[in-house]
Amino acid sequence: MPFPSFLHHDKQPARGASLLRRFNGLYKPPPTLGSLLAPKTSKKMGKQSSTLFELAQPVCISLAPRTSQDSSIYESSSSSSHSDASSSRQTLELARPVSETSAPPEACASPQRAQMRPLRPALKQGSGRFKSSSQRASTQDLHVSFLLPSRPDQDDEPSALSFHTLFAYTHLDHAPLSYDIAFPPSKQTILRRGARDPIPIEVLDEPATEPPMYTELVLHCAHFPWDIVVHPHTAIEAPASRRCGPRMPPRRRKTPITNLDVVCAVHDALSGRASGDEWGRLSTKVQRRISRSYEARCVQTGGGWDAGVRKIDWLEGRTRLVGIEMVPVKNSGQPRAMLVFKTPAA
C-alpha cells in the first residue's frame, strides 16, 4: 500500500508535513510516544525518503483537557517554568483504528489552542466573613433612631438659669442696662448703656429669667454681705414716688418675676439704713471708707445727712447697676447671680 503523499519529504515539502512539524514543536510528546514517532527510511525508485509514521491504519490525534489536579500544580509552579510545565501537561493520545471506534476519521477533533486559565481565581460569593444578600438581616428588622441620647435622670435635673439680655453680663459682653440706684426707678433713670435713651416699658415687663421664676429670686453682691430677694409684683407694690408709670392693678393669673421687679428690688434693698450689728461687724478701715462714701452721696444729692449711713454706701460710689453675672460656685451645681456695679458716668 503506497504511503500518503503528505508523509513524504521531497524537494518541496507537503503542506500537511509543515503543519504537523509545527504541531510537534508546539506540543512536546512524552518520551514513550517519541519512540512511536521515530522516523524510518525506505527506498523507492532509487531515492531515499524518511517517514514520520509507519501507518498501517489512519491515525487521529486528540487533546485531553486539563484536570483540577493539573490546575493546582499550575498555580504552584514558578513563573520561570510556567511555559514548560504547562506544555508538558498536555498529552497526545493515539486513537484506535477506525474499525474499532464508533466515530469516523472525519469526525476526529482537529488540534486547537488550549484555553488559558485566568491567573487570578474568581472570588467566591458565599465564602469568607461576608454573608450573601439572602443571609443578611431583613431591612424591616433594622431600626434607626433620630433622638439624641440623654441621661435617664436628665428630666429630674433643673434647667440652667439664665437672665434676660437686659441684665446678661460677662467680662467680654456687657449688658445694655445703665441704672443709677441712688435715684428711684423711672424713665429718666433706667437708661440704655451708651445711647442714654430710656428702656421701653414693654422690655421692663418681660420675664427676668429663663425659665421664668414665679416664687423668688435671690441676688448676691461681692460688696455687701446680705442677699437681695426678689418677689413677683415688686414693681406693682412699690410706692408711687418711685414707680416708672401708673399703678397697675394686681393680676389674677400667676405672673413671673419681671425686669422691673429686679430693678425695684435692688433699689429698695440698698436704700434702707444699716443696722448697728451690720456696722459693728466691719473693721475700722472699712468703716472709714463707707463714711467717706456716705459724705460724697449727701453732697451729690444735696441732703440726707440726718438719715445716716445707708446700705448703698457699702458700694463706695459704685452705684450704677450694669448687669447680673452668673458665677459658678465650688462644690455647688448651680451658679450664683451676682450683681455688677460700676462708677456712674460723668
Buried (B, 14 or more C-beta within 10 A) or exposed (E): EEBEEBBBBEEEEBEEBEEBEEEBEEBBBEEEEEEEEEEEEEEEEEEEBEBBBEEEEEBBBEBEEBEEEBEEBBEEBEEEEEEEBBEEBBEBEEBEEBEEEEEEEEEBEEBEEBEEEEEEEEEEEEEEEEEEEEEEEEEEEEEEEEEEEEEEEEEEEEEEBEBBBBBBBEEEEBBBBBBBBBBBBBBEBBBBBEEEEBBEEEBBBBBBBBEBBEEEBEBBBEEBEEEBEBBBBBBBBBEEEBBBEEEEEEEEEEBBBBBBBBBBBBBBBBBEEBEEEBBEEBEEEEEEBBEEBBEEBBEEEEEBEEEEBBBBBBBBBBBBBBBBBBEEEEEEEEBBBBBBBBEBEE
